[in-house]
């Protein structure tokens, strides 16, 4: 909702992005930084700005968990092989 309101505020008048963010945050009683972060995240997800998209971030987290699990399994196998 905040991002749609921000977009219409920026399109409907000649206010700067900073001013539009301030207006939307005040109107919705939320912090300006929240609106700014949501906007940046939406721009990254859309490919308009460089950065890691939400989908890529989830994939990275999944792969890190998988690596940790494989390392634990590897340590168990190393310990078991020491007995033989």
Backbone bond lengths (Angstrom), bond angles and torsions (degrees), N, CA, C in turn:
res aa  C-N    CA-C-N  psi(-1)  N-CA   C-N-CA  omega(-1)  CA-C   N-CA-C  phi
1 X - - - 1.446 - - 1.529 110.69 -
2 X 1.322 116.64 -43.82 1.460 120.56 -178.66 1.525 111.00 -63.16
3 X 1.329 116.32 -40.26 1.466 119.19 -178.72 1.524 111.62 -69.07
4 X 1.331 116.80 -37.59 1.470 119.15 176.47 1.522 110.59 -65.02
5 X 1.322 116.25 -42.70 1.460 120.50 178.49 1.528 110.55 -64.10
6 X 1.312 117.01 -39.52 1.461 121.28 177.69 1.523 110.61 -62.70
7 X 1.319 116.13 -44.53 1.468 120.32 -179.92 1.524 111.16 -62.08
8 X 1.322 117.30 -45.78 1.468 119.50 -179.84 1.524 111.43 -67.68
9 X 1.320 117.01 -33.32 1.468 120.22 177.24 1.521 110.41 -65.70
10 X 1.328 116.46 -42.01 1.463 120.04 -178.81 1.526 111.30 -71.84
11 X 1.329 117.16 -35.27 1.466 120.22 179.87 1.522 111.74 -76.86
12 X 1.319 116.31 -35.92 1.456 120.84 -173.89 1.513 115.05 -75.81
13 X 1.305 117.45 -17.71 1.468 119.99 -179.17 1.519 109.47 -146.20
14 X 1.283 114.64 173.77 1.469 120.05 -176.67 1.525 111.18 -97.47
15 X 1.320 117.32 42.19 1.459 120.38 178.50 1.524 109.33 -88.92
16 X 1.321 115.46 154.41 1.461 120.08 178.40 1.528 109.76 -72.79
17 X 1.306 115.56 164.72 1.463 120.10 178.12 1.525 109.99 -60.61
18 X 1.322 116.28 -41.67 1.465 121.09 179.22 1.525 110.88 -59.31
19 X 1.308 116.43 -47.14 1.464 121.31 -179.46 1.529 110.82 -65.92
20 X 1.320 117.45 -40.57 1.465 121.13 178.96 1.528 110.45 -63.40
21 X 1.321 116.84 -41.57 1.466 121.06 177.87 1.525 109.86 -61.76
22 X 1.317 116.59 -43.89 1.462 120.77 179.09 1.525 111.04 -61.28
23 X 1.334 116.63 -44.89 1.465 121.14 -179.45 1.530 111.89 -62.88
24 X 1.321 116.39 -45.60 1.469 120.98 -179.27 1.530 110.39 -65.19
25 X 1.320 116.92 -44.34 1.467 120.43 179.92 1.524 110.91 -61.06
26 X 1.310 116.63 -42.78 1.464 120.61 178.53 1.522 110.75 -64.52
27 X 1.307 116.16 -44.59 1.468 120.97 -178.42 1.525 112.07 -62.21
28 X 1.330 116.86 -38.33 1.463 121.29 -177.50 1.532 113.05 -94.58
29 X 1.327 116.89 -0.04 1.472 122.69 -179.39 1.528 111.98 57.43
30 X 1.326 115.74 45.50 1.462 121.73 175.37 1.522 107.96 -127.84
31 X 1.313 116.65 168.54 1.461 119.22 -177.39 1.529 111.32 -75.75
32 X 1.310 114.71 149.44 1.466 120.46 177.60 1.521 110.58 -62.42
33 X 1.321 115.77 -36.84 1.466 119.81 -178.36 1.526 111.35 -63.58
34 X 1.326 117.70 -35.99 1.470 120.57 177.13 1.520 110.41 -62.08
35 X 1.315 116.76 -46.95 1.470 120.80 179.90 1.523 109.75 -62.95
36 X 1.326 116.41 -42.02 1.466 121.08 -179.39 1.529 110.65 -62.15
37 X 1.346 116.01 -45.01 1.468 119.96 179.63 1.521 111.58 -65.30
38 X 1.327 117.83 -41.26 1.466 120.85 179.00 1.521 110.35 -62.95
39 X 1.322 116.09 -40.17 1.470 120.14 179.51 1.527 110.16 -64.57
40 X 1.324 116.22 -46.41 1.465 119.76 -179.65 1.532 110.58 -61.96
41 X 1.328 116.83 -42.63 1.467 120.42 179.39 1.524 110.58 -62.26
42 X 1.315 116.91 -42.07 1.470 120.66 178.91 1.524 110.61 -64.58
43 X 1.333 117.22 -37.81 1.461 120.80 179.02 1.525 110.86 -68.10
44 X 1.325 117.35 -39.71 1.471 120.98 177.87 1.525 109.73 -66.24
45 X 1.341 116.91 -44.88 1.467 120.65 179.75 1.525 111.70 -61.73
46 X 1.333 116.42 -33.25 1.466 120.71 179.97 1.529 111.83 -80.77
47 X 1.338 117.17 -10.04 1.457 120.74 -178.96 1.513 113.56 86.21
48 X 1.333 116.95 8.78 1.462 120.57 179.80 1.523 112.39 -77.81
49 X 1.327 116.97 -25.80 1.461 122.36 178.86 1.523 108.98 -126.71
50 X 1.340 117.15 149.72 1.461 118.99 176.97 1.527 110.11 -71.02
51 X 1.293 116.20 151.14 1.455 120.90 178.56 1.514 110.59 146.74
52 X 1.309 115.15 178.16 1.455 121.38 -179.78 1.518 109.07 -89.71
53 X 1.318 116.63 120.74 1.465 120.62 -179.63 1.523 109.95 -72.56
54 X 1.307 116.12 167.13 1.471 121.31 179.66 1.521 110.99 -59.60
55 X 1.316 116.79 -41.48 1.463 121.34 179.75 1.522 110.63 -63.95
56 X 1.324 116.28 -44.63 1.466 120.31 178.84 1.527 110.69 -64.73
57 X 1.322 116.55 -38.83 1.459 120.79 179.31 1.531 110.91 -62.03
58 X 1.330 116.95 -43.30 1.464 120.62 177.84 1.524 111.36 -63.73
59 X 1.329 116.71 -40.34 1.467 121.21 178.90 1.529 110.43 -64.65
60 X 1.318 117.66 -40.91 1.465 121.65 178.57 1.527 110.17 -62.62
61 X 1.345 116.90 -45.06 1.468 120.44 178.55 1.523 110.77 -60.40
62 X 1.324 116.87 -42.49 1.466 121.71 179.82 1.527 110.05 -62.44
63 X 1.324 116.88 -45.16 1.462 120.78 -178.78 1.528 111.62 -66.94
64 X 1.323 117.92 -36.50 1.468 120.72 177.60 1.527 110.65 -64.30
65 X 1.345 116.12 -40.76 1.463 119.84 177.02 1.527 110.64 -63.03
66 X 1.328 115.56 -41.96 1.463 120.52 -179.92 1.527 110.69 -64.18
67 X 1.321 117.24 -41.46 1.470 121.17 178.00 1.522 110.35 -61.52
68 X 1.337 116.79 -44.83 1.464 120.44 179.50 1.526 110.98 -61.19
69 X 1.322 116.64 -41.85 1.463 121.15 179.10 1.526 110.73 -64.10
70 X 1.320 117.08 -42.64 1.465 120.90 179.41 1.526 111.39 -66.51
71 X 1.320 117.07 -36.45 1.472 119.79 177.32 1.525 110.88 -65.39
72 X 1.342 116.30 -41.20 1.473 119.54 177.09 1.532 110.31 -61.87
73 X 1.318 116.48 -44.44 1.463 120.44 179.18 1.524 110.52 -62.73
74 X 1.314 116.89 -39.29 1.459 121.66 179.28 1.527 110.64 -63.87
75 X 1.329 117.25 -41.36 1.464 120.76 178.55 1.530 110.88 -64.51
76 X 1.324 116.43 -39.80 1.468 120.40 177.85 1.519 110.01 -62.84
77 X 1.322 117.01 -43.15 1.468 120.54 179.19 1.526 111.59 -66.01
78 X 1.327 117.03 -37.16 1.470 119.84 177.05 1.522 110.43 -63.88
79 X 1.327 115.89 -43.33 1.470 120.02 179.15 1.524 110.79 -63.45
80 X 1.316 116.39 -42.26 1.467 120.66 -179.64 1.522 111.13 -66.16
81 X 1.319 117.67 -37.24 1.469 120.06 -178.37 1.524 111.61 -70.50
82 X 1.321 117.98 -21.05 1.461 120.85 178.48 1.527 111.25 -68.19
83 X 1.323 117.66 -24.24 1.461 121.44 -179.94 1.520 112.40 -80.08
84 X 1.327 117.67 -15.13 1.468 120.25 -175.19 1.481 112.33 -108.81
